[in-house]
Amino acid sequence: MELFPSSWLYGILANIVLLVLISIPLVYWKRKGIKGPPTLPFIGNFLHPTRPIPLMQMDNLRQYGHFFGMFRGRQPVLSISDPAIIKRILVQDFHLFHNRMPTTDSNVVLSQNLVSARYDKWKRVRSILTPMFTTSKLRKMEGLMGQCVDSLYQALDRLAKTESSFPVHNVMGNFTMDVIAKCAFATDTDAHNEKENKFVVNARKLLEFNFIRALGTFLVPIFLKNILQTFRIKYFLSPERDFFLNICFQLIKQRKQNTTAKYSDMLELMIKAKHGKDRLMEDDDKFDSYHVNVGDEEKLREEKLLSEIIGSKYLSEEEIVAQSFIFFIAGYETTASTLTFALYELATNPDIQNRLYEEVKAIVDNGEPLDYDHVMKLPYLDAIIAETLRLHSPVLTLNRQVSARYPIPEYNYTMEKDESVFIPIYAIHHNPEFHPNPLRFNPERFMPENRDKIIPYSYLPFGGGPRNCIGMRFAMSEAKLGLARLIKDFIFFKSSKTCDELKIKNGLFLLKTTPVWINNNNNNEQQQFCSK
Ligand code: HEM
């Protein structure tokens, strides 16, 4: 007779494996003498069902300081919010911090996108794409953006006439959807009016936050995802994603067949892009490069890094599709949130709104148009957007993975190869050590005369170093052209539905809050509201 039936043995073994899996996170940082918050088995320190990430970041900063250990799923990560070390990681020692943490996207086409690409693949694609986002190239897209600003204006005009209050994110989301669909997918969405438009419906589904999918991102390894997809398990399929990939492949095919038609969108720029053909940076880019922490030192390093040729000088069809997709994912929600929070702050701070109005009106009074050249360099408008991005940073965290052992002497710690770093943007932006009175919306901080008081690498809405947000200038032009045009004619103010304090909700990578509602009136038609 068996002393222990085999099912018992399997049970005991399974329990031992489970115990080891659970206890690794409990001892990993302790063994290295690094403090950190308690960890949930398998989930780690992210995705707490009741404590949204931004609030957790601030709790942890208060309790554990600028340097501590935590877990993403079962992966150990260091949280670093010391600006001097952040600069080393993002810029000076970039050769060791090329990569983000590996993603678990198993789609062969999409894994070539700029956010996920690694090592030389990233460098090649980035060096071909960077010239697409210089001032002179963005000016070419002004016409396309202008059409979307017109639709936004009309939508707000209708709301001013018919509603006592409107949910700002819906309207701004429609605007940024129109812009990115036009510029990256050559598609007219008319999102303000056509709610059933296939593009709009698929896009919204794709970007919905789903707790189970989010858990899957951390916990399920690629090989398992592939198997689950083969068996068509719902949570591991994405028909919405396939919809966008198909559109993009079809468009490239059409463009290659019809070479006489002229386009001025991103897709065309990518099809024509060639390494070394255009400048990586232009003198005009200087004005807003502080948003990505680029000064002379960073500029030189970036130019040196990206001027090297590796492999093909052109993007392949799959690479172009992957980039269109990531531009959409990275650009739609982030810019919509920025505009939403900016309008919330303007509605709740009438003095600031008035000063912005005066700045914009001065251009119009001078007989000049509110176009790219006149709007992009308005200092107060720029400062309002910067302060919005500080106080309500849409992206919560930056991450990098180290490719060799790396000492951090200040904290008497050496990172192991492949260990990762998280940079908690939200907590850094709300830390009074760096931004006095951090909860106050105060655009003055970012006026040119005050900017040198900001500690370098303590303002990181678009990240920093050669892997910063490539779409920063695109997002800025979209936001500035939109806001300038609206503020010229509309007055925004609080309604009975406007929250005095926005409550933060659970989201995975991006800031989510309770809905923002405000009211607006057309200044030209409603003279009784004309406090301007
Ligand atoms: C207000 C709007 C936006 C915000 C706040 C934002 C923020 C960010 C941040 C924080 C990063 C990570 C940077 C780092 O790791 O150092 C990033 C990367 C990126 N963003 Fe944006 N972004 C915005 C708009 C856009 C737009 C409009 C596009 C495209 C048109 C875009 C495309 C990308 C891409 C492709 C990357 C990856 C760059 C690389 O790894 O080389 N973003 N963005």
Residues whose N, C-alpha, C, O or C-beta is under 5 A from the ligand:
A	BS01	HEM	L114 V115 R126 I326 F327 A330 G331 T334 T335 T338 P394 V395 L398 L460 P461 F462 G463 G464 P466 R467 N468 C469 I470 G471 M472 F474 A475
